[in-house]
Amino acid sequence: MEMDKDEDENQVPHCPSCGAPLGVNGDMEIQPCQGCADGNIPE
């Protein structure tokens, strides 16, 4: 069943800043997670 999880992770976009899995809000645009959007983006 672990293989299923891997496939699922492939379909879930990840935060480009911290790499945390994101939820899709009907928008295919990848945006930083709430934590990074708060201003915690390491640059």
N, C-alpha and C positions, 0 to 999 in steps of 0.2 A: 504493500500500500504506500510505501515511501516514494516509489517512483511516481505515484499520482501527485504527490506534493511537489516534486520537482517540476512536473509539467505545469502545475498551477502557478508556480513561481515565475515561470517563463511568460505567463500571460499577465502577470501583475507588474505594472510599471514601478520602478524604484526611484526614490528621491535621488536626483543627480548630485546632491550635496552630501547627504549622510548615508545614502544607500538603503534607507528604510523602505519597506514595501508600501506602495500607495494604493489608494482605492480609486477606481475610475468613476468620475462624475459625469459620464457621458461626453467627456472631452478627451480626445486622444493626445492632447498636449501634456507633456510631462512637466509637472510643477513640483517645487520643493514641498516637503511635508510641512505640517503646521509648525513644528519645532524650528525648522529652517526659515519658514516664512516669518517667524517671529523676529528674525534678525540674527539668528545664530549661524549664518552661513559663513563657513571658514574660507576666507579669500586672502 
